[in-house]
Amino acid sequence: MADQQEEEDLRMALRMSMQNSPPEPKRSKPREASISPATTTPEESRRLQRELMAAAAEKRMLAAAKTASSSSSPSRNEKSGDLGIKEAEMKAKEVNLGNELSEKEAYHLFSVVFGSGVSKAILAQWSNQGIRFSPDPETSMGLVQHEGGPCGVLATIQAFVLKHLFFPDELGKVAVNMPQNLSSRRSPKSQYVASNNFSAFTEDAKTRALVKSMNEILFLCGNNKRAVIATLSVVSDGIEGSEGSPKDVIVAQALEGLSIESASDLQKVLRVDMFTSSTSAFKRLEAMIPIFQSRMGALLFLISALLSRGLDSVQADRDDPSLPLVTAPFGHASQEIVNLLLCGQAVPNVFDGRMDLGGGMFLKGIPTSVEVGFLTLLESLNFCKVGQNLKCPKWPIWVVGSESHYTVLFALDTAVQDENELEERESQIRKAFDAQDQSGGGGFISVEAFHQVLRETSIRLPSDKLNSLCGSGFIVWSEFWQVILDLDKNLGGLKDSTGQMGRKMFDLYHFNGIAKSDLNGSQATAGDSPPVQRPRLTKLRVSVPPRWTPEEFMADVAVPPGTEGSESSGKDTEAAKPEQPPQHAPLADCIRTRWPRAVCNWIGDPPSIV
């Protein structure tokens, strides 16, 4: 009887579909009383048509779900009927090969990423970089890079992978709906030290950390509401039906001869699916991980992140949406790409919040605190100013930017993020100062803004010092900080009679994913064998002097004992000296933007950020 009614519904819907009337956007609930088509208006006729078609479709879906539930494993048969239906529907969604983009959508996507004049060389770079772990035991926790350009994507994924590898889940659990502007500072009681045995991670553990990282980033881009996963039609079908088969081989064979040289090429092979459930997205990523490990992996993940955010939202995030996200002439990932993966918004700047330029114009920076942070060599060269949101992330992991490359800096001890009295007070004052700095990171503010900073930080300057600072009409940070160091604590300053406030010593690790020939490392080959190609990992010993006198700050060098004007005794200065003579590399300049006056030491070749 039910089958006969369903057939009648379908016949009625088919007859009514011949009217060629466009459907309305929504349907009402099925009506209990039937209405003769001969006596209905066109609007009612269309509504009845939709209801009949939807009812018939729902019956078929219900029957299919019941069939799938009854044929599942014994453990599933023990579950309730409703739960079994939901699981069957979820499984049906998970094996969906994805939706094809329209020509217009594909063109828009290609234009946003590459622009209109992209070279074949840049497209080849982005079409030949997978997301794969290094085969070298000493760097096996790191993603290896063979092509220039996608390093911004790889380094950011790498930062999240390190988070999930080194810090247990229970330390990093954050409620999905937790406000993103909560303070990321960690108290000393929450100190955790991860193991430094980098070769101990199993392949399953690394893959799981990779999938969790990708899932977290995509939902971050989707405002914790959705994630879009992009895959390839030429591969997905083979992966879904390849139980027990070598998936890497299947993917490699499917990609033979495939090239992306235009929006049309992209539209033909790209397939996308949207997920609102983190669990479903995780399962999809896990099933598709061979595709992301393939040579198209980095590009597919970038597309996934952009579509998770939404192309219109991405363009609205940017200060200049006319420029492509992949920069010419070398095809590097722009800062907008890195920021999108770090904070979920494709903003172009690294300062906190927005900068008001007047006349209703704003420059957009990092809006919230982040899980992993960012440092850049450009700050040490005074080209920009990284805000506290990126400098002080929740976990001691930073993407490091240079003029042409992105690498990763990290610590295994969360205590490196703990602030002592000097650092905490400096952060408070610096944040208030930066909030008033409209110079684009130049480090100076107006007199009016300066008085606002003094009020917010409860600093009471003597009149002579106040007049001296304000005499030129603007206040420079370095001069202001010099006054703060010489100002008594009861006036809001940081004058320290012990000379030991602020001393720190800790270890950092630097990872550069570019595979280079290694002739001197522990795995150097002998005879005519080719040199080992592997990423580079460097351990650094970082020492921060106990305090900064005005002379030390302005000279940016250690002051020897007995220097006139220094309030630190010779004994204090000796205690501030590092265990070894300081070494220099551009990475050390990046580290000093986070820990001013720090000196670094390492063994072997200097760490490279290019």
C-alpha positions as CSV (number, residue, x, y, z in Angstrom):
1,M,0.0,0.0,0.0
2,A,2.8,2.4,0.9
3,D,4.7,1.6,-2.3
4,Q,1.5,2.3,-4.3
5,Q,1.0,5.7,-2.6
6,E,4.7,6.6,-3.2
7,E,4.3,5.8,-6.9
8,E,1.2,7.9,-7.1
9,D,3.1,10.8,-5.4
10,L,5.9,10.5,-7.9
11,R,3.5,10.4,-10.9
12,M,1.7,13.5,-9.6
13,A,5.0,15.3,-9.1
14,L,6.1,14.4,-12.6
15,R,2.9,15.7,-14.2
16,M,3.2,18.9,-12.3
17,S,6.9,19.3,-13.2
18,M,5.9,19.7,-16.8
19,Q,4.5,23.2,-16.1
20,N,8.1,24.6,-16.2
21,S,7.4,26.9,-13.3
22,P,10.4,27.9,-11.3
23,P,10.5,26.5,-7.8
24,E,10.2,28.7,-4.7
25,P,13.2,28.8,-2.3
26,K,11.5,27.1,0.6
27,R,8.8,24.5,1.1
28,S,6.1,24.4,3.7
29,K,5.2,21.4,5.8
30,P,3.2,18.7,3.9
31,R,-0.5,19.4,3.9
32,E,-2.8,16.9,5.3
33,A,-5.6,17.4,2.9
34,S,-5.1,16.8,-0.8
35,I,-6.1,19.5,-3.3
36,S,-7.2,18.8,-6.8
37,P,-4.8,20.4,-9.3
38,A,-7.8,21.5,-11.4
39,T,-8.9,23.8,-8.6
40,T,-5.6,25.2,-7.4
41,T,-3.8,28.4,-8.2
42,P,-0.3,28.2,-9.9
43,E,1.4,29.1,-6.6
44,E,-0.5,26.3,-4.8
45,S,0.3,23.9,-7.6
46,R,4.0,24.6,-7.4
47,R,3.9,24.2,-3.6
48,L,2.0,20.9,-3.8
49,Q,4.5,19.7,-6.4
50,R,7.4,20.4,-4.1
51,E,5.7,18.8,-1.2
52,L,5.0,15.6,-3.1
53,M,8.5,15.3,-4.5
54,A,10.0,16.0,-1.1
55,A,7.8,13.4,0.6
56,A,8.7,10.8,-2.0
57,A,12.4,11.6,-1.6
58,E,12.2,11.4,2.2
59,K,10.5,8.0,1.9
60,R,13.3,6.7,-0.3
61,M,16.0,8.0,2.0
62,L,14.3,6.5,5.0
63,A,14.1,3.1,3.3
64,A,17.7,3.3,2.2
65,A,18.9,4.2,5.7
66,K,16.9,1.3,7.2
67,T,18.4,-1.1,4.7
68,A,22.0,0.2,5.4
69,S,21.3,-0.1,9.1
70,S,20.0,-3.7,8.9
71,S,23.0,-4.8,6.9
72,S,25.7,-3.2,9.1
73,S,27.9,-4.9,11.7
74,P,26.4,-6.6,14.8
75,S,27.5,-3.9,17.1
76,R,25.5,-1.4,15.1
77,N,22.4,-3.6,15.1
78,E,22.4,-3.3,18.8
79,K,21.9,0.5,18.6
80,S,18.5,2.2,18.4
81,G,16.7,2.6,15.1
82,D,17.0,6.4,15.0
83,L,20.8,6.3,15.7
84,G,21.3,3.7,13.0
85,I,19.5,5.9,10.5
86,K,21.7,8.9,11.4
87,E,24.9,6.8,11.1
88,A,23.8,5.6,7.7
89,E,23.1,9.1,6.6
90,M,26.4,10.3,7.9
91,K,28.3,7.5,6.2
92,A,26.5,8.3,2.9
93,K,27.7,11.9,3.2
94,E,31.3,10.9,4.1
95,V,31.7,8.9,0.9
96,N,30.3,11.7,-1.2
97,L,32.9,12.5,-3.9
98,G,32.2,16.2,-3.6
99,N,30.5,19.0,-5.6
100,E,31.8,20.6,-8.7
101,L,32.4,24.3,-8.8
102,S,30.7,26.3,-11.5
103,E,32.9,28.0,-14.1
104,K,32.2,31.4,-12.5
105,E,33.2,30.1,-9.0
106,A,36.3,28.4,-10.4
107,Y,37.4,31.5,-12.2
108,H,36.9,33.6,-9.1
109,L,38.9,31.2,-7.0
110,F,41.7,31.0,-9.5
111,S,41.8,34.8,-9.8
112,V,41.9,35.4,-6.0
113,V,44.8,32.9,-5.6
114,F,46.9,33.5,-8.7
115,G,45.6,36.6,-10.5
116,S,45.4,36.9,-14.2
117,G,49.1,36.8,-15.2
118,V,50.5,33.9,-13.3
119,S,53.4,32.0,-14.8
120,K,53.4,28.3,-15.5
121,A,56.5,28.0,-13.2
122,I,54.5,29.3,-10.2
123,L,51.6,27.1,-11.0
124,A,54.0,24.1,-11.2
125,Q,55.4,25.0,-7.8
126,W,52.0,24.9,-6.2
127,S,51.0,21.8,-8.1
128,N,54.0,19.8,-7.0
129,Q,54.1,20.2,-3.2
130,G,52.6,17.6,-1.0
131,I,52.1,17.7,2.8
132,R,54.4,14.9,3.8
133,F,56.6,14.1,6.8
134,S,60.4,13.9,6.4
135,P,61.8,10.4,6.0
136,D,64.9,11.5,8.0
137,P,64.7,10.1,11.6
138,E,66.1,13.3,13.2
139,T,63.5,15.5,11.5
140,S,60.7,13.0,11.1
141,M,58.2,15.2,13.0
142,G,58.6,17.9,10.3
143,L,57.0,18.5,6.9
144,V,59.4,18.4,4.1
145,Q,59.4,21.1,1.3
146,H,60.7,20.5,-2.2
147,E,59.2,23.4,-4.0
148,G,59.5,27.1,-3.4
149,G,56.3,29.1,-2.8
150,P,54.0,27.0,-0.6
151,C,56.2,27.3,2.4
152,G,53.7,29.7,4.1
153,V,51.1,26.9,4.0
154,L,53.5,24.2,5.1
155,A,55.0,26.2,7.9
156,T,51.6,27.1,9.4
157,I,50.4,23.5,9.2
158,Q,53.7,22.4,10.7
159,A,53.2,24.8,13.7
160,F,49.8,23.2,14.5
161,V,51.3,19.7,14.0
162,L,53.9,20.4,16.6
163,K,51.2,21.6,18.9
164,H,49.3,18.3,18.6
165,L,52.4,16.2,18.8
166,F,54.1,17.8,21.8
167,F,51.3,18.9,24.0
168,P,48.6,16.4,25.1
169,D,45.0,16.9,24.1
170,E,43.8,17.6,27.6
171,L,46.2,20.7,27.7
172,G,44.8,22.2,24.6
173,K,41.1,21.5,24.8
174,V,39.2,24.7,24.0
175,A,35.4,24.9,23.9
176,V,34.2,25.4,20.3
177,N,32.2,28.5,21.2
178,M,34.8,30.0,23.6
179,P,35.4,33.7,22.8
180,Q,38.5,34.1,20.8
181,N,39.7,37.2,22.6
182,L,40.4,35.6,25.9
183,S,43.9,36.0,27.2
184,S,46.4,33.4,25.9
185,R,48.8,33.9,28.8
186,R,49.7,30.8,30.8
187,S,50.3,30.8,34.5
188,P,53.4,29.2,36.0
189,K,51.3,26.4,37.5
190,S,50.4,25.2,34.1
191,Q,54.0,24.5,33.1
192,Y,54.4,21.5,30.8
193,V,57.6,20.1,29.3
194,A,57.3,17.9,26.2
195,S,59.7,15.2,25.3
196,N,62.6,16.1,23.0
197,N,62.8,12.6,21.4
198,F,61.6,13.7,18.0
199,S,62.1,10.4,16.3
200,A,59.9,8.5,18.8
201,F,56.6,9.4,17.1
202,T,54.9,6.6,15.1
203,E,53.6,7.2,11.6
204,D,50.0,6.8,13.0
205,A,50.7,9.4,15.6
206,K,52.1,11.9,13.1
207,T,49.3,11.3,10.6
208,R,46.7,11.8,13.3
209,A,48.4,15.0,14.4
210,L,48.4,16.2,10.8
211,V,44.7,15.4,10.3
212,K,43.8,17.2,13.6
213,S,45.8,20.2,12.6
214,M,44.2,20.5,9.2
215,N,40.8,20.0,10.7
216,E,41.5,22.7,13.4
217,I,42.7,25.2,10.8
218,L,39.8,24.7,8.4
219,F,37.2,25.2,11.2
220,L,39.2,28.2,12.4
221,C,38.8,29.7,8.8
222,G,35.1,28.7,8.9
223,N,34.6,30.7,12.2
224,N,34.2,27.4,14.1
225,K,31.0,26.7,12.2
226,R,32.1,24.9,9.0
227,A,35.0,23.4,7.1
228,V,35.2,23.0,3.3
229,I,37.4,20.2,2.1
230,A,38.7,20.3,-1.5
231,T,39.7,17.1,-3.2
232,L,40.2,15.8,-6.8
233,S,37.6,13.9,-8.8
234,V,40.4,12.0,-10.6
235,V,41.6,10.6,-7.3
236,S,38.7,10.5,-4.8
237,D,36.9,7.6,-6.5
238,G,40.0,5.4,-6.4
239,I,40.7,6.2,-2.8
240,E,37.3,5.5,-1.6
241,G,37.3,2.0,-3.1
242,S,40.9,1.1,-2.4
243,E,40.7,-0.9,0.8
244,G,43.9,-2.9,1.1
245,S,45.5,-1.3,-2.0
246,P,48.6,0.9,-2.0
247,K,46.9,4.3,-2.0
248,D,50.0,6.3,-2.8
249,V,50.4,4.3,-6.0
250,I,46.7,4.9,-6.9
251,V,47.0,8.6,-6.3
252,A,50.3,8.9,-8.2
253,Q,48.8,7.1,-11.2
254,A,45.7,9.2,-11.2
255,L,47.7,12.4,-11.2
256,E,50.0,11.4,-14.1
257,G,49.7,14.1,-16.8
258,L,47.5,16.3,-14.6
259,S,48.4,20.0,-14.7
260,I,46.7,23.1,-13.5
261,E,47.3,26.0,-15.8
262,S,44.0,27.8,-15.8
263,A,40.7,28.2,-14.0
264,S,39.2,25.8,-16.5
265,D,41.7,23.1,-15.5
266,L,40.9,23.6,-11.9
267,Q,37.2,23.5,-12.4
268,K,37.4,20.1,-14.2
269,V,39.1,18.2,-11.4
270,L,38.2,20.1,-8.2
271,R,35.5,18.7,-5.9
272,V,34.5,20.4,-2.7
273,D,32.4,19.3,0.3
274,M,31.2,21.4,3.3
275,F,31.1,19.9,6.8
276,T,29.5,21.4,9.9
277,S,30.5,18.6,12.2
278,S,34.2,18.4,13.3
279,T,33.9,14.6,13.6
280,S,32.6,14.2,10.1
281,A,35.3,16.6,8.7
282,F,38.0,14.7,10.6
283,K,36.9,11.4,9.1
284,R,36.8,12.9,5.6
285,L,40.3,14.3,6.0
286,E,41.6,11.0,7.4
287,A,40.2,9.2,4.4
288,M,41.6,11.7,1.9
289,I,45.0,12.1,3.5
290,P,46.8,10.3,0.6
291,I,45.5,13.1,-1.7
292,F,46.9,15.8,0.6
293,Q,50.2,13.9,0.8
294,S,50.3,13.9,-3.0
295,R,51.9,16.6,-5.1
296,M,48.6,18.6,-5.1
297,G,48.3,18.6,-1.3
298,A,49.5,22.1,-0.5
299,L,47.3,23.7,-3.2
300,L,44.2,21.7,-2.2
301,F,44.6,22.7,1.5
302,L,45.0,26.4,0.6
303,I,41.8,26.1,-1.5
304,S,40.0,24.3,1.4
305,A,41.0,27.1,3.8
306,L,39.9,29.9,1.4
307,L,36.5,28.2,0.7
308,S,36.0,27.5,4.4
309,R,36.4,31.3,5.0
310,G,34.4,32.1,1.9
311,L,36.0,34.0,-1.0
312,D,33.9,37.1,-0.4
313,S,34.9,37.2,3.2
314,V,38.6,36.7,2.2
315,Q,38.5,39.6,-0.1
316,A,36.7,41.8,2.6
317,D,39.5,40.9,5.0
318,R,42.2,42.3,2.8
319,D,43.4,45.9,2.4
320,D,44.0,45.5,-1.3
321,P,41.8,42.6,-2.7
322,S,43.0,43.4,-6.3
323,L,46.3,41.6,-5.7
324,P,46.6,37.8,-5.9
325,L,47.2,35.9,-2.7
326,V,50.2,34.1,-4.3
327,T,52.7,36.9,-4.9
328,A,54.7,37.5,-8.0
329,P,57.4,37.0,-9.2
330,F,58.4,34.0,-7.1
331,G,55.0,32.6,-6.1
332,H,55.4,32.9,-2.4
333,A,52.4,32.7,0.0
334,S,51.4,36.2,1.0
335,Q,51.1,37.3,4.6
336,E,47.3,37.2,4.1
337,I,47.5,33.4,3.5
338,V,49.6,32.9,6.6
339,N,47.3,35.1,8.7
340,L,44.3,33.2,7.4
341,L,45.7,29.9,8.6
342,L,46.8,31.4,11.9
343,C,43.8,33.4,13.0
344,G,41.0,32.5,10.5
345,Q,41.0,35.9,8.7
346,A,43.0,36.9,5.6
347,V,44.1,40.2,7.1
348,P,47.4,41.6,5.6
349,N,49.0,43.1,8.7
350,V,50.6,41.6,11.9
351,F,49.7,44.3,14.5
352,D,46.8,43.8,16.9
353,G,43.3,44.9,15.9
354,R,42.7,47.7,13.4
355,M,44.6,50.9,12.7
356,D,42.4,54.0,12.1
357,L,43.8,56.1,9.3
358,G,41.1,58.7,9.6
359,G,38.3,59.4,7.1
360,G,36.7,56.1,7.7
361,M,39.8,54.2,6.5
362,F,41.3,51.3,8.4
363,L,44.2,48.9,8.2
364,K,43.3,45.4,9.4
365,G,45.5,43.4,11.8
366,I,45.2,40.3,13.9
367,P,41.8,40.5,15.7
368,T,42.3,37.9,18.5
369,S,44.7,35.8,20.4
370,V,46.0,32.7,18.6
371,E,47.0,29.1,19.2
372,V,50.4,29.4,17.5
373,G,52.1,32.7,16.8
374,F,54.3,34.6,14.3
375,L,57.6,36.4,14.3
376,T,59.4,38.1,11.4
377,L,62.8,39.3,10.5
378,L,61.1,42.4,9.0
379,E,60.3,43.7,12.5
380,S,64.0,43.7,13.4
381,L,64.6,45.8,10.3
382,N,61.8,48.2,11.4
383,F,59.5,47.4,8.5
384,C,56.6,46.3,10.6
385,K,55.5,45.7,14.2
386,V,54.2,42.3,15.3
387,G,51.4,42.7,17.9
388,Q,51.1,40.8,21.2
389,N,48.4,38.5,19.7
390,L,51.0,36.9,17.5
391,K,54.0,37.3,19.7
392,C,52.4,35.7,22.8
393,P,50.3,32.7,21.4
394,K,48.7,30.1,23.6
395,W,51.5,27.6,22.8
396,P,55.2,28.3,22.5
397,I,55.3,27.8,18.7
398,W,55.9,30.5,16.1
399,V,55.9,30.7,12.3
400,V,59.0,32.7,11.4
401,G,58.9,34.9,8.3
402,S,61.9,36.3,6.4
403,E,61.9,38.2,3.1
404,S,61.3,35.0,1.1
405,H,60.6,32.0,3.3
406,Y,58.6,30.7,6.3
407,T,60.0,28.4,9.0
408,V,59.0,27.4,12.5
409,L,60.4,28.2,15.9
410,F,59.2,26.3,19.0
411,A,59.9,25.4,22.6
412,L,59.1,22.2,24.5
413,D,58.6,24.0,27.8
414,T,55.5,26.1,28.2
415,A,57.3,28.1,30.8
416,V,59.0,30.2,28.2
417,Q,55.7,31.9,27.7
418,D,55.3,32.7,31.4
419,E,56.0,36.3,32.2
420,N,58.0,37.5,35.1
421,E,57.3,40.8,36.8
422,L,59.4,42.8,34.3
423,E,57.9,41.1,31.2
424,E,54.3,41.3,32.4
425,R,54.6,45.0,33.1
426,E,56.3,45.7,29.9
427,S,53.6,43.8,27.9
428,Q,50.9,45.8,29.7
429,I,52.6,49.1,28.9
430,R,53.6,48.1,25.4
431,K,50.1,47.0,24.5
432,A,48.6,50.3,25.7
433,F,51.3,52.2,23.7
434,D,50.8,50.1,20.5
435,A,47.0,50.7,20.7
436,Q,47.7,54.4,20.3
437,D,50.4,54.0,17.7
438,Q,49.1,55.1,14.3
439,S,52.5,55.3,12.7
440,G,52.3,51.8,11.1
441,G,54.6,50.3,13.6
442,G,57.1,53.2,13.7
443,G,57.0,53.2,17.5
444,F,55.9,56.8,18.3
445,I,52.6,58.4,19.4
446,S,51.1,61.9,19.9
447,V,51.1,63.7,23.2
448,E,47.4,63.3,23.6
449,A,47.7,59.6,23.0
450,F,50.6,59.4,25.4
451,H,48.5,60.9,28.3
452,Q,45.9,58.2,27.5
453,V,48.6,55.5,27.9
454,L,49.7,57.0,31.2
455,R,46.1,56.8,32.5
456,E,45.5,53.2,31.3
457,T,48.8,52.0,32.9
458,S,48.6,54.0,36.1
459,I,52.0,55.7,35.5
460,R,52.7,58.9,37.3
461,L,55.6,60.7,35.7
462,P,57.3,63.6,37.5
463,S,56.7,66.9,35.7
464,D,60.3,67.3,34.5
465,K,60.3,63.8,32.9
466,L,56.8,64.4,31.4
467,N,57.8,67.7,29.9
468,S,61.0,66.2,28.5
469,L,59.2,63.4,26.8
470,C,56.5,65.6,25.4
471,G,58.8,68.4,24.3
472,S,59.1,67.3,20.6
473,G,55.3,66.8,20.1
474,F,55.5,63.1,19.9
475,I,56.8,60.3,22.2
476,V,59.1,57.5,21.0
477,W,58.8,54.1,22.6
478,S,62.5,53.6,23.3
479,E,62.8,56.9,25.2
480,F,59.5,56.2,27.1
481,W,60.7,52.7,28.1
482,Q,64.1,54.2,29.2
483,V,62.2,56.5,31.6
484,I,60.0,53.6,32.9
485,L,63.1,51.5,33.8
486,D,64.4,54.4,35.9
487,L,61.0,55.1,37.5
488,D,60.2,53.8,41.0
489,K,57.6,51.0,41.2
490,N,55.3,53.1,43.4
491,L,55.0,55.5,40.5
492,G,54.3,52.7,38.0
493,G,57.8,52.2,36.9
494,L,60.3,49.3,37.0
495,K,63.3,50.5,38.9
496,D,64.9,47.4,40.3
497,S,67.4,47.5,43.1
498,T,68.5,43.9,42.8
499,G,69.4,44.0,39.1
500,Q,68.1,40.4,38.6
501,M,64.5,41.1,37.5
502,G,63.9,39.6,34.1
503,R,66.7,37.1,33.8
504,K,65.7,34.0,31.8
505,M,67.5,31.0,30.1
506,F,65.7,28.4,28.0
507,D,66.0,26.2,24.9
508,L,64.3,26.8,21.5
509,Y,64.2,24.7,18.4
510,H,64.1,25.9,14.8
511,F,62.8,23.8,11.9
512,N,63.4,24.7,8.2
513,G,61.4,22.3,6.0
514,I,63.3,22.9,2.8
515,A,65.2,19.7,1.9
516,K,68.9,20.4,1.5
517,S,71.9,18.2,0.8
518,D,73.5,17.2,4.1
519,L,77.1,16.1,3.7
520,N,78.3,16.6,7.3
521,G,75.3,15.4,9.3
522,S,74.9,12.1,11.2
523,Q,73.5,10.5,8.0
524,A,76.1,11.6,5.6
525,T,76.6,9.0,2.9
526,A,79.9,7.5,1.8
527,G,81.5,6.7,-1.6
528,D,79.5,7.7,-4.6
529,S,76.1,7.6,-2.9
530,P,74.1,10.8,-3.3
531,P,74.0,13.2,-0.3
532,V,71.0,13.0,2.0
533,Q,68.2,15.4,1.3
534,R,66.6,16.4,4.5
535,P,65.1,19.4,6.4
536,R,67.2,21.2,9.1
537,L,66.6,21.2,12.8
538,T,68.6,23.4,15.2
539,K,68.6,23.6,18.9
540,L,69.3,27.1,20.4
541,R,70.2,28.1,23.9
542,V,68.7,31.4,24.7
543,S,69.8,33.7,27.5
544,V,68.0,36.9,28.5
545,P,70.1,39.3,30.6
546,P,68.5,40.1,34.0
547,R,67.7,43.8,33.4
548,W,68.3,46.6,30.9
549,T,69.9,49.8,31.9
550,P,69.3,52.9,29.7
551,E,72.9,52.6,28.4
552,E,72.4,48.9,27.5
553,F,69.0,49.5,25.8
554,M,70.2,52.3,23.6
555,A,73.5,50.7,22.7
556,D,72.0,47.2,22.3
557,V,75.2,45.7,23.7
558,A,76.2,44.2,27.1
559,V,77.7,46.8,29.4
560,P,80.9,45.6,31.1
561,P,81.3,45.8,34.9
562,G,81.9,49.2,36.3
563,T,80.5,51.1,33.3
564,E,79.6,54.6,34.5
565,G,75.9,55.2,34.8
566,S,75.0,51.5,35.2
567,E,73.2,50.7,38.4
568,S,74.0,47.0,38.1
569,S,77.0,45.8,40.1
570,G,79.9,44.0,38.4
571,K,78.6,40.8,40.0
572,D,75.2,41.3,38.5
573,T,76.6,41.9,35.1
574,E,78.8,38.7,35.3
575,A,75.6,36.8,36.2
576,A,74.0,38.1,33.1
577,K,76.7,36.8,30.8
578,P,75.7,33.7,28.7
579,E,77.5,30.4,29.2
580,Q,79.2,30.8,25.8
581,P,80.0,33.8,23.6
582,P,76.8,34.9,21.8
583,Q,76.4,33.8,18.2
584,H,74.6,35.7,15.5
585,A,72.2,34.8,12.7
586,P,69.1,36.5,11.3
587,L,67.0,34.1,13.4
588,A,68.5,35.6,16.6
589,D,67.2,39.0,15.4
590,C,63.7,37.5,15.1
591,I,64.0,36.0,18.6
592,R,65.0,39.4,20.0
593,T,61.7,40.8,18.8
594,R,60.0,38.4,21.2
595,W,62.6,38.5,24.0
596,P,64.5,41.8,23.7
597,R,68.2,41.7,24.5
598,A,68.3,37.8,24.2
599,V,71.5,36.2,23.0
600,C,71.6,32.8,21.3
601,N,74.0,29.9,21.0
602,W,73.9,26.7,19.0
603,I,76.1,23.8,17.9
604,G,76.9,23.3,14.2
605,D,75.8,25.3,11.3
606,P,73.8,28.5,12.0
607,P,70.0,28.2,11.8
608,S,68.7,29.3,8.4
609,I,65.4,31.2,7.8
610,V,65.8,31.3,4.0
